[in-house]
Amino acid sequence: MSPLDRKEDQVRKLMEGPHPVVPAALVVDATTHGRRLLRRRRALRRLGWTVLFAAAVAFTVWASLTRPWVTPPSGISPPLEGW
């Protein structure tokens, strides 16, 4: 018998054998933990969207006030001719 066949037989015996008793409070604890995780994920998602929206608003306000797409005026004046 090869080692793979032996391992497969052991797994089959474990699957068919007597199963351990599950504590009654396990379902309640798992449900509570799952709800807590969902609430936390939902809160983090809302916080992320809020921060993203606030950043977009801040960028829009900054861009409308400073207008970075406009070239700044030249610091050097053109030569005066015709005096």
C-alpha positions as CSV (number, residue, x, y, z in Angstrom):
1,M,0.0,0.0,0.0
2,S,1.4,3.4,-1.0
3,P,1.6,6.3,1.4
4,L,-1.1,8.1,-0.6
5,D,-3.5,5.2,-0.2
6,R,-2.8,5.0,3.5
7,K,-3.5,8.8,4.0
8,E,-6.7,8.5,1.9
9,D,-7.9,5.6,4.1
10,Q,-7.1,7.7,7.3
11,V,-9.1,10.6,5.9
12,R,-12.0,8.4,5.0
13,K,-12.0,6.9,8.6
14,L,-12.0,10.4,10.1
15,M,-14.9,11.5,7.9
16,E,-17.0,8.4,8.6
17,G,-16.0,8.1,12.3
18,P,-17.8,9.6,15.3
19,H,-18.0,13.3,15.1
20,P,-17.2,15.5,18.1
21,V,-20.1,17.2,19.9
22,V,-20.5,20.9,19.0
23,P,-21.1,23.2,21.9
24,A,-24.5,24.8,21.9
25,A,-23.2,28.3,22.4
26,L,-20.9,28.0,19.3
27,V,-23.7,28.9,16.9
28,V,-24.6,32.0,18.9
29,D,-21.0,33.1,19.3
30,A,-20.3,32.6,15.6
31,T,-23.4,34.5,14.6
32,T,-22.5,37.4,17.0
33,H,-18.9,37.4,15.7
34,G,-20.1,37.4,12.1
35,R,-22.5,40.3,12.7
36,R,-19.8,42.3,14.4
37,L,-17.4,41.7,11.4
38,L,-20.2,42.8,9.0
39,R,-20.9,46.0,11.0
40,R,-17.2,46.8,11.2
41,R,-16.7,46.2,7.4
42,R,-19.8,48.3,6.7
43,A,-18.5,51.2,8.9
44,L,-15.0,51.0,7.4
45,R,-16.5,51.1,3.9
46,R,-18.7,54.1,4.8
47,L,-15.7,55.9,6.3
48,G,-13.6,55.2,3.2
49,W,-16.3,56.6,0.9
50,T,-16.7,59.6,3.1
51,V,-13.0,60.3,3.1
52,L,-12.9,59.8,-0.7
53,F,-15.8,62.2,-1.2
54,A,-14.2,64.8,1.2
55,A,-10.9,64.5,-0.7
56,A,-12.7,65.0,-4.0
57,V,-14.5,68.1,-2.7
58,A,-11.3,69.5,-1.2
59,F,-9.5,69.0,-4.5
60,T,-12.3,70.7,-6.4
61,V,-12.3,73.7,-4.1
62,W,-8.5,73.9,-4.2
63,A,-8.4,73.6,-8.0
64,S,-11.2,76.2,-8.5
65,L,-9.3,78.7,-6.2
66,T,-5.8,78.3,-7.5
67,R,-6.5,77.3,-11.1
68,P,-3.3,75.2,-11.6
69,W,-4.0,74.8,-15.3
70,V,-3.4,78.6,-16.0
71,T,0.2,79.5,-16.6
72,P,1.5,82.0,-14.1
73,P,2.4,85.5,-15.3
74,S,6.0,86.0,-16.3
75,G,8.2,87.7,-13.8
76,I,10.2,89.4,-16.5
77,S,8.6,92.4,-18.3
78,P,9.0,92.7,-22.1
79,P,11.5,95.3,-23.3
80,L,10.2,98.8,-23.8
81,E,10.6,100.1,-27.3
82,G,9.6,103.3,-29.0
83,W,10.3,105.8,-26.2
